């Protein structure tokens, strides 16, 4: 199974939400399919055409992006898919949001209920590694159902079951990077005796190690420099690089790119990776085509490596 880093971070989600607002908002859900046990494929029709939204809550490869690919569905739709069709088929997407820089996308869908009254439901996508989920809630954030049921026996932090209230689990004492002040930033980051890049991603929600390295690079310092070794000028430069990037995120200014190494995709981000050589970068206008290309290539490489490993085992056994 392919390893996935936290490159799918809060800034990537922010870029996706920005794109979704320009492409999916006011569109209607014309088709809802569940091709895999933990995956949805939503077909959205808007004034300019038809779009497909792939949402995967796979523990090993959680994803959400627009795709041109259509996947076959099982002959009998799973119960979760049938429930969504009952409530959301032909519904209109009226709001798309992300809380802070969390790896969460919330779709608000307006539809007519069985009595003909206008209602709103929430489809909440959590891209959180092995804890990823797709949760369907009513207008009061009461869980109607989810693609994965999480009981108290599985998680002591939050149950995800029909009838329970939905809330975002705050299991780590992290700050929102979009609202943190200069004094809060300096106090939090430089009170941690560790490398600067690690102090960043352990202090703020939604920051990956790759983004933290990029911030340190833009600050002109080494990412491996420990916080205690930073001079007052180093500290100010780190704050300026951090606040400049967060200003771009708040304003919806993104520059998605893939960094290649040895002809293979090595890293990606929703911002330009200036820490990589310029000729190793491939830039994209939108984040969804980037994600589709990146993970398709990584999957192909993973399959090739797996076949090579299987062949080596066969040869070794034969010898």
Beta strands, then each sheet from edge to edge (+ up, - down):
strand 1: 28-36
strand 2: 39-46
strand 3: 49-56
strand 4: 63-67
strand 5: 92-97
strand 6: 104-112
strand 7: 118-126
strand 8: 133-137
strand 9: 143-146
strand 10: 257-261
strand 11: 264-269
strand 12: 281-283
sheet 1: 1+ 2- 3+ 4-
sheet 2: 5+ 6- 7+ 8- 9+
sheet 3: 11+ 10- 12+
end
